[in-house]
Amino acid sequence: MFPQSDFRPRCAKWLIATGLFLMLSACVDKPTTLERVKEDGVLRVITRNSPATYFQDRNGETGFEYELVKRFAEDLGVELKIETSDNLDELFDQMQKPGGPVLAAAGLIDTEQRKKQVRFSHPYLDVTPQVIYRNGQSRPTDAGDLVGKRITVLKGSSHAEQLAALKLKNPAIEYEESDAVEVVDLLRMVDEGQIDLTLVDSNELAMNQVYFPNVRVAFDLGEGRQQRWAVALGEDNSLINEINSFLDKVQKNGMLQRLKDRYYGHVDVLGYVGAYTFAQHLQERLPKYEKHFQTFAKKEQVDWRLLAAIGYQESMWQPSVTSKTGVRGLMMLTQNTAQAMGVSNRLDAKQSIQGGAKYFAYVKDQLDDKIKEPDRTWFALASYNIGGGHLDDARKLAENEGLNPNKWLDVKKMLPRLSQKKWYSKTRYGYARGGEPVSFVANIRRYYDILTWVNQPQLEGSQVAESNLHVPGVNKVKPPEDNPPL
């Protein structure tokens, strides 16, 4: 035993040393959030089940937020695990729980109230809050016109916060918050007259307005805002710094823009009148030719809905159409093309569809092998419209500008230059109406979207007023992944 005089100092020293060791061990051993994600090999993300964020179709997971956060997980070298919340309040609650998801990717706006619950990343998408009303009703023009209206918004949304702020200034404004609906439901409710008004962000309206021909934008409510990702509050900046670095990188390298173009770049093509007309033609015209599209598309290994979209763009599914330039039939084939494809009667719908399928497959096969999907499909459509020579000219112009000649996003910027002498004089094939293939591709992409959504056998939801165009359920609204993505 130690002498009594030595025991207390030695014991005190031992306790101090042990305490220091444990403190140092805790500092060394406790990983940061980012380190923990990498060690676990899993990135847990919470989101909303909605068209603009995340949903599952019959071929798997998709959605703008999903695609972006999936690339972040790949950048980290970990597996992505998606969780969905029933409502926004639950989403923020889950973010604050120990062991919960480390990231929220759900089209969130960084309001002052939300900043008390989470920390926000750099922005990645600009949106504008919009008041939506039904066509035929009196159009509201400012916040004062909200008085006396039946208004419903998502519970816990930034739009609910906006309305709460307005109500403080004008107590006569009344509104309801619901956690039993999503944006698609709110638009349907306005479209069918169940409510007078709602608030949605511009990107969500743009994705869905073609399904609701009666909805209109009354006015923008406030300034444009920015969507951001969110992480839990705290002093650990490891994950938020990594997120910001990733978002800055994809903004710079063009990947973010390509995703925006895929999901939002083809919106507003039809407009309200076009949406209603297309809905009618889906009922009245497509059933007559659908089997032909399916038969010949399968033979040429083309998605039949894409082939049908081409047919609608060319003739609105009318087999007897003849243009001023002499192209004829449902697929609007030239005489030379028809002969090359074995079509003897261009006004025969079956022959025209067969020739169009064969020609599109041929055009696609002729493209440079360096052009990969999904761009290959869009290049093939442009070539179908303007010809391979002019398309090559536009690709060379893109390359000369330091752009990627194998990316549709870059080449479509160059095509309109083919109608300007200072540009087409430098090309091999000369002048062309270069803006036409850009519109041609954009229109077909929109028609293809709708045909894909409508022709999924498990579609749910209500029918659009005055038509049988089905409104997709919130988990079934984008083309399946085995089709050329947008």
Buried (B, 14 or more C-beta within 10 A) or exposed (E): EEEEEEEEEEEEEEEEEEEEEEEEEEEEEEBBBBEBBBEBEBBBBBBBBBBBBBBBBEEEBBBBBBBBBBBBBEBBEBEBEBBBBEBBBBBBEBBEEEEBBBBBBBBBBBBEEBEEBBBBBBBBBEBBBBBBBBEEBEBBEEBEBBEEBBBBBBBBBBBBBBBEEBBEEEEEBEBEBBBEBBBBBBBBBBBBEEBBBBBBBBBBBBBBBBBBBBBBBBBEBEEEBBBBBBBBEEEBBBBBEBBBEBBBEBBEEBBBEBBBBBBBBBBEBBEBEBBBBBBBBBEEBBEEBBEBBBBBBEEBEBBBBBBBBBBBBBBEBBBEBEEEEEBBBBBBBBEEBBEBBEBEEBBBBBBBBBBBBBBBBBBBEEBEEEBEEBBBBBBBBBBBBBBBEBBBBBBBBBBEEEBBBBBBBBBBBBBBBBBEEEBBEEBEBEBBBBBBBBEBBBBBBBBBBBBBBBBBEEBEBBBBBEBEBBBBBBBBBBBBEEBBBB
